[in-house]
Amino acid sequence: MNRGSGSGNRGSGNSGHGHSAAYGRRGGANLPALRGHNDALVLDLLRAAGPAGLGRAELAARTGLTPQAVSKITARLGADGLVAEAGRAASTGGKPRTLLRLVPEARHAVGVHLDRDEFRAVRVDLAGRVVAESSGPLDFGDGPEAAVEAVVRAVARVGIPSGPPLLGVGVAAPGPLDHRGGVMGRVTGFPSWKDFPLRGVLEGRLGLPVLLDKDTNAGAAAAAGAWLRAAWPDADADAGADAGAGVQARPGAGAGAQGAAAAGAGSGADVGPDADVYAGGGARTCVYLHIGTGLGAGLWLGGGVYRGARSAAGEFGHQVLLLDGPRCRCGARGCVEVLCLEAVARGDLPEAARIVGEAAANLVALLDVDRVLLGGRVVAAAPDVFVAGVGSVLAARALDPARPVVALAGAGVAEGAAEMVLTPLFGRE
């Protein structure tokens, strides 16, 4: 045990109770080199606890760290402005315990969603609540340089130079792309994007760390994060400062999580904090289906986004449902994407939902996910139709009575891009 490092463990460090099982037994570490791991573990617990906070004894029990180590960690985090006192717990006979909470306004992150014909940017606090946003038209066919300029302008609009430090910028774009290298792939219909180093170019322009991922992966992160944001009340945006910059302030930033709850209630979903939910990150296994100018899936498996060996996982829209069907822009015939979007174009939304449901049923049979969450502009235009339509197909094709919940995602892709920037601070990927 290395008490001098402030990272000491009690025994194995995995015998805590409370949320320890939900965290996959993420115990603390007793090596000085892993101080950042233990700091992140404590921050993650405080983030999940919401404004009510936790006492040092609870943090020690849930992490397996010694009380002395927790005291050193929380003192360090307090000095960095990340943790503050949340009051005192009711006395049980002794001295009332001091409770600690995360300080959401201590740091911010920006998320940008680059769609094929529009963009949306948000600035969020450490609780994932949107405090400012901006949106506008974008023609993906104009090429990477035009998109770079749009991102730079969007970050400037939602950022406040005198505000909290920005941890970085998350950019969500159509795939395929190389998440690890930050390089775009051959986006269907837009060959000029192939091999463009979007992350590196933006880091050079913005002077901030940039994370690049597929829009569907960001959607999965947003959907999972919506369960966490439900623990926090609405953020108080500085409407005067944001309005002066032409940015929409967000005094009602908690609406996303509330929207998820409402959607779940409407579809018979169990949206409360259940036994199969990570305290810091939503359902253990879910699939986010994005239906907009294209179709794709984001996979949230085992408490994190699953990207695959080549960042290519989730090409949901290009599974073939109809042999020798209509030609898809990917070159194949009868893909889910072309069938669904043709139904949307002719105004047959129930048929579009049925097509998505059939493809979703294939995915559920392969992955055995807990939840199917729906998002994107097409879904937003007729949410009840898609929740009911996808749900009815899954019910008809279910091989197990315990079929997955179908609900709205409750948060957008831009929020998910920002969430991906935040997660390393909390020891998650």
Secondary structure, DSSP 8 states (H G I E B T S, - for coil): --GGGT--BSTTS----TTTTTTTS-----SGGGHHHHHHHHHHHHHHHGGG-EEHHHHHHHH-B-HHHHHHHHHHHHHTTSEEEEEE---SSSS--EEEEE-GGG-EEEEEEE-SSEEEEEEEETT--EEEEEEEE--GGG-HHHHHHHHHHHHHHH--TTSS-EEEEEEEE-S-EETTTTEE--BTTBGGGTT--HHHHHHHHHSS-EEEEEHHHHHHHHHHHHHHHTTS------HHHHHHTT-EE-TTTTHHHHHHHHHHHHTT---S--TTEETTTEESEEEEEEESSSEEEEEEETTEEE--TTS-TT-GGGSBSSTT-SB-TTS-BSBHHHHHHHHHHTT-HHHHHHHHHHHHHHHHHHH--SEEEEESHHHHHSHHHHHHHHHHHHHHH-SSSS--EEEE--S-HHHHHHHHHHGGGGT--
